[in-house]
Amino acid sequence: MIDPTGRFALVAGNAEDLGHAVARELAAAGMTVAMLCDQADAVRALADELPSVRAFVTDFTDAHVLRASAQEALERFGTPRLFVHNSAVFRETPVLELDVPGFKAETDSILQSAFVLSKAVWPGMVSARDGSIVFVSSGSALSGFANEAAYVAGKHGQEGLMKVLALEGREHGVAVNTITTGAPIDGPLAYTYSDAQRAVMVPPSRLAPAFAFLAGIDADFASGHRFNAFQVSEAIRVTREGASA
C-alpha cells in the first residue's frame, strides 16, 4: 500500500452526493483534490467548504473542453496518484423515443469522458510507474434495463475500457479498476428504487472510505477488478472499530 498523504487526486463527476463524499474522504486522508464538475455552483461550494479541494468547471460531453480542463488541473498539480471517474447522465427513455443526440449526451458523459480523462493522466502515471484509476460503475455495466439504452451502453463500455487499461497498465504499475456502490445510495436516483431498496439506502459517506483505500493501491495489489464500495468501506469501518476497542 502507498500512503496517499500529500498526494494529488483528480475526481470527475457530480460535486454533490457521492462526489462530495469522496472529495471529503480524500481530503481527510491528506490529499489535494481537483474536482471536475459541470455544475458550477456545486463544485465551487465544495471548494469553499474544503480548503484542499480545487474547483474546475467543465463539460463532460465536450471532449475538447474536458481535455482542456484536465490539462489545467495537471499543469497545476502534476500527475495524480488517484483518478476517480464518476461522471454520468441518466435519463429513462424508451429506445423508440431516444434520438442520436440524446444517446450521445449520455454515452459521451460516461464513456467518452472516461477515455478522455484516462488518456490525460495516463502518460504521467506510466512514466512515474505510479497511479490508481477508478471508474464508478453500476449494475447497468453488467445487466440491461428497459428504457436505459444509452446509460447501459455507456456503463458497459466503461467496464470494457477498464479491462483494456488494466492490461496495458499492469507492466507500468498503474492500477485500473471499477467500483460499484454495492448498496442503494441516498441520492438523485433514489426515485428509481423499489420500496425494499429505499428501506436499506445508505448515505454516500458510508461508501467513501473505499475510495481513499483505492488511492493507495498499485497494479500488483489489484487491477482489472470490480470492487464493491459498501463492502470495502464496511470492512474498513470494522477494522477501525476493532483497532480502537
C-alpha positions in Angstrom: 0.0 0.0 0.0 1.1 3.5 -0.8 0.5 6.4 1.6 -1.6 9.0 -0.3 -0.9 11.8 2.3 0.2 14.9 0.5 -0.6 13.4 -2.9 -3.0 14.7 -5.6 -6.3 13.2 -6.6 -8.4 14.1 -9.7 -12.1 13.4 -9.2 -14.5 13.8 -12.1 -18.3 14.0 -11.7 -21.0 15.3 -9.6 -19.7 17.6 -6.8 -22.8 16.6 -4.7 -23.8 13.3 -3.2 -21.1 10.6 -3.9 -18.7 13.0 -5.5 -18.9 15.3 -2.4 -18.4 12.4 0.0 -15.4 11.1 -2.0 -13.8 14.5 -2.1 -14.3 15.0 1.7 -12.8 11.5 2.4 -9.8 12.1 0.2 -9.2 15.5 1.7 -9.4 13.9 5.2 -6.8 11.4 4.0 -4.4 14.3 3.4 -4.8 14.6 -0.4 -5.3 17.7 -2.5 -8.3 17.1 -4.7 -9.1 18.7 -8.1 -12.8 18.3 -8.7 -14.0 18.5 -12.3 -17.8 19.1 -12.5 -20.3 20.5 -14.9 -22.3 22.1 -12.0 -20.5 25.4 -11.4 -22.3 26.4 -8.2 -22.0 22.9 -6.6 -18.3 22.5 -7.3 -17.4 26.0 -6.2 -19.4 25.5 -2.9 -17.5 22.3 -2.3 -14.2 24.1 -2.8 -15.3 26.8 -0.4 -16.2 24.2 2.2 -13.0 22.2 1.9 -9.7 24.1 1.6 -7.8 21.2 0.0 -10.3 20.9 -2.9 -9.9 23.0 -6.1 -12.9 23.5 -8.4 -12.7 23.1 -12.2 -15.9 23.7 -14.1 -16.1 21.6 -17.3 -18.4 19.9 -19.8 -18.2 16.1 -19.8 -19.9 15.8 -23.2 -17.4 18.0 -25.0 -14.0 16.2 -25.4 -12.1 19.4 -26.2 -13.4 21.3 -23.2 -12.9 18.4 -20.9 -9.3 17.8 -22.2 -8.5 21.5 -21.5 -9.9 21.3 -18.0 -7.9 18.2 -17.2 -4.8 19.7 -18.6 -5.3 22.8 -16.5 -5.5 20.6 -13.4 -2.5 18.6 -14.3 -0.4 21.6 -15.1 -1.3 23.0 -11.7 -0.9 19.9 -9.6 1.1 17.3 -11.6 0.3 13.7 -12.2 -2.4 12.4 -9.8 -1.9 9.4 -7.5 -5.6 8.7 -7.9 -8.1 9.4 -10.7 -11.8 8.8 -9.9 -14.3 8.9 -12.8 -17.9 9.5 -11.6 -19.4 11.3 -14.5 -22.8 10.2 -15.9 -26.1 11.4 -17.3 -29.1 9.3 -16.6 -32.4 9.6 -18.4 -35.1 6.9 -18.7 -36.1 6.9 -22.3 -37.7 4.1 -24.4 -35.5 3.3 -27.3 -38.1 4.4 -29.8 -38.1 7.8 -28.3 -34.3 8.0 -28.0 -32.6 10.1 -30.7 -28.9 10.2 -31.6 -28.2 13.5 -29.8 -29.8 12.1 -26.6 -27.9 8.8 -26.9 -24.6 10.7 -27.4 -25.2 13.0 -24.5 -25.5 10.1 -22.1 -22.7 7.9 -23.6 -20.3 10.8 -24.0 -20.8 11.8 -20.4 -19.9 8.3 -19.3 -17.6 6.5 -21.8 -16.1 9.3 -23.9 -15.2 11.3 -20.8 -13.7 8.3 -19.1 -11.5 7.8 -22.2 -10.5 11.5 -22.5 -9.6 11.8 -18.8 -7.8 8.5 -18.6 -5.7 9.4 -21.6 -4.9 12.8 -20.0 -3.5 11.2 -16.8 -2.0 8.1 -18.5 1.4 9.4 -19.7 2.3 10.8 -16.3 1.2 7.7 -14.4 3.0 5.3 -16.9 6.2 7.5 -16.7 6.1 7.5 -12.9 5.0 3.9 -12.7 2.6 5.1 -10.1 -1.2 5.6 -10.1 -4.6 4.2 -9.4 -7.6 4.8 -11.8 -11.1 4.0 -10.5 -14.3 4.1 -12.7 -17.6 4.3 -10.8 -19.7 1.5 -12.3 -23.1 0.1 -11.5 -25.4 -2.8 -12.1 -26.0 -1.3 -15.6 -22.5 -2.3 -16.5 -23.5 -6.0 -16.4 -27.2 -6.1 -16.9 -29.7 -4.4 -19.2 -32.7 -2.4 -18.0 -35.7 -1.2 -20.0 -35.6 2.5 -21.0 -31.9 2.8 -20.3 -30.3 2.0 -23.7 -27.8 4.9 -23.6 -26.9 4.7 -19.9 -26.5 0.9 -20.0 -24.4 1.1 -23.2 -22.2 3.7 -21.7 -21.6 1.8 -18.5 -20.9 -1.5 -20.4 -18.4 0.4 -22.5 -16.7 1.9 -19.4 -16.3 -1.6 -17.9 -14.7 -2.7 -21.1 -12.4 0.3 -21.2 -11.3 -0.6 -17.6 -10.3 -4.1 -18.7 -8.2 -2.8 -21.6 -6.4 -0.2 -19.5 -5.8 -2.7 -16.7 -4.0 -4.9 -19.2 -1.9 -2.1 -20.7 -1.1 -0.5 -17.3 -0.1 -3.6 -15.5 3.5 -3.6 -16.7 3.8 0.1 -15.7 2.4 -0.4 -12.2 -0.8 1.5 -12.9 -3.9 0.0 -11.3 -7.2 0.4 -13.2 -10.4 -0.9 -11.6 -14.1 -0.2 -11.4 -16.2 0.2 -8.3 -20.0 -0.1 -7.7 -21.8 1.5 -4.8 -22.7 -2.0 -3.5 -25.8 -0.6 -1.8 -28.7 1.7 -2.7 -27.4 5.2 -2.3 -29.5 8.1 -1.0 -29.2 10.4 -3.9 -30.8 11.7 -7.1 -31.6 8.2 -8.5 -33.4 7.1 -5.4 -36.7 7.6 -7.2 -35.8 4.5 -9.4 -35.5 2.2 -6.3 -38.1 -0.2 -5.1 -39.6 0.2 -1.6 -37.3 -2.6 -0.4 -34.2 -0.7 -1.8 -35.3 2.6 -0.2 -35.5 0.8 3.1 -31.8 0.0 3.1 -30.4 3.1 1.4 -27.2 4.4 2.8 -25.7 7.9 2.7 -22.8 8.5 0.3 -20.4 9.0 3.2 -20.8 5.2 4.1 -19.2 4.4 0.7 -16.4 7.0 0.6 -13.7 5.1 2.6 -13.3 2.6 -0.2 -12.1 5.4 -2.5 -9.4 6.5 0.0 -8.3 2.9 0.2 -8.0 2.6 -3.6 -5.9 5.8 -3.6 -3.1 3.7 -2.1 -3.1 0.6 -4.3 -0.9 -0.3 -7.3 -1.3 -2.8 -10.1 0.4 -5.5 -8.0 -2.3 -5.3 -5.4 -5.3 -5.3 -7.8 -6.0 -4.3 -11.3 -8.8 -5.2 -13.7 -11.2 -5.9 -10.8 -14.6 -4.7 -9.8 -14.8 -3.5 -6.2 -17.9 -3.1 -4.0 -17.7 0.3 -2.2 -20.1 -0.7 0.6 -18.3 -4.0 1.3 -14.8 -2.4 1.3 -16.0 0.6 3.4 -17.7 -1.7 5.9 -14.5 -3.8 6.2 -12.5 -0.6 6.9 -15.0 0.6 9.5 -14.9 -2.8 11.3 -11.1 -2.8 11.3 -11.0 0.8 12.7 -13.5 0.0 15.4 -11.6 -3.1 16.3 -8.3 -1.2 16.5 -9.8 1.4 18.7 -11.6 -1.0 21.1 
